[in-house]
Amino acid sequence: MTLEFILTLALVLGACGILWFQGTAASLRAETDERLLALTQSLAGSARGEQSATLLADLCTEVETGLPLVGEDSRIAVLDLRGACLCASSPTDGEFSGTLEDPGENPPEAEVRFFTRIRPGAADLRGIDYPLLEGSAFLGVIRVTVSQAPTERILARLKTRLMVTGGLALVLMTALSLLINRRRMEPLTALAEKMDQITAENLAEQRLPEREDRSEPGELVRSYNALLTRLDAAMRRARQFSADAAHELRTPLTVLRGETEVALRWTRDPEEFRSTLESNLEEIDRMGRIIEDLLLLAKSEAGELPMEKSQVNLNDLLRDLYQQGKVLGENKGIAVTLDLPETEVVQVMGDELRLHQMGLNLVTNGIKYTPTGGSVRLKLECEGDQAVIAVSDTGHGMAPEHLSRIFDRFYRIDKNREQESGAGLGLSIVKWIVDAHEGRITVTSQPNEGSEFKVFLPRTFPDQPRDTAS
């Protein structure tokens, strides 16, 4: 990038120098032409009104007596119609020489004409042919030529100065650009070095100090640090997920291995073998549920589980959940109640199977962590354009520090881990289903007082169009 900048700067400086030089040369030439024209007009004006017989003679007299010359190596001459030189001034002392260099080279014309005569080894001459008229009759021309030596000296000095100043400007700008570029590249160099050192174990250690400016390198460093933060969090979740998954699967495998070894060594009664096999089957079922939940969450993150959405009647959905929850609660002596709007039918656009799974997970979670004699309540209500499903219980409850993590995979409160079985994936699945329906879920809880989960879903009305898939 620096080389491109230097080349571009050199081209710009060169183009500006050329334009400046050419403009100055044109200005000096125009100034010379104005002086030549003023002199010839003055000569022609002094002779105007004379008879043609005396006009040329009078002009020659003025030339012979020595007119003020217009510059270094200048000549004044009078030419007739044929281009013959009638008289001319000397370029050095003003004396009449009677000749002009190549007098017949350019025959005179009845119009003002400027010309340049190139002289090898000497400065060029700039000249003018000014016509002499008597009425409409063309008598001849006044020819004045002047050396371009002063102009060429000025242009030579200008060229030298342009080259020197342009070169110095290019060097200074190059040095300045290299310095600026080096300072701007320092964060990128440090970034490249840090990226070469990144591993899964040291993500948090590879952050770069952030600058307060809003430059592109500064923005890149901030984005890099934010990326490291996200990657570090993802890696921590992945490590925690792997550890929890291994723990959850290791427990039933350990039970299976232990019970099987005991049965093979000591059991002789068929009933004892049957009891061992039934216990093993329970552990296998538990592992199967864990694996199924893991596959469900993995497919949901990969986008392989699209929602088949249609109009879902939440009144009917909660009645089904109530019936299932009532059966599950009876086994533990837990009362399950239902509170529905008396006349209003609440509908949402969603996948009925997944919404049922979400509600059942919340109900079973409430029953699981509610002691005998407690209760679980299902309630459906509306808040504006939101349908609200609330599941509350009178169970163990949770401390505030747990509320922000209960939707994480495998997260369980330690004191409940021993009391109830479960892999800690149910609420993660609930959160995924709620997010897939563009809703939100909240939880409030107090230790030993119970918990309440509220699911907010966008409500639909009968006149709204139906979507079949998402």
Beta strands, then each sheet from edge to edge (+ up, - down):
strand 1: 75-80
strand 2: 85-88
strand 3: 113-117
strand 4: 125-134
strand 5: 137-147
strand 6: 310-313
strand 7: 335-339
strand 8: 347-350
strand 9: 375-383
strand 10: 386-393
strand 11: 440-446
strand 12: 450-460
sheet 1: 2+ 1- 5+ 4- 3+
sheet 2: 6+ 8- 12+ 10- 9+ 7+
sheet 3: 6+ 8- 12+ 11-
end
